[in-house]
């Protein structure tokens, strides 16, 4: 899907997916996280449930300290 300026939506990198997971562990809500990265809430759910960057959880836990 294209934004009004005709550029594509952002695709989350592995590092961003790790940061997303850390924010989810901290209790932040999907909509605020999605707005930060210019993605929809479905991409945040994809990160949470491992459909996008499946190894991000282990890295997030390692960095978050849980």
Order of alpha helices (4+ residues) and beta strands (2+ residues): alpha-alpha-alpha-alpha
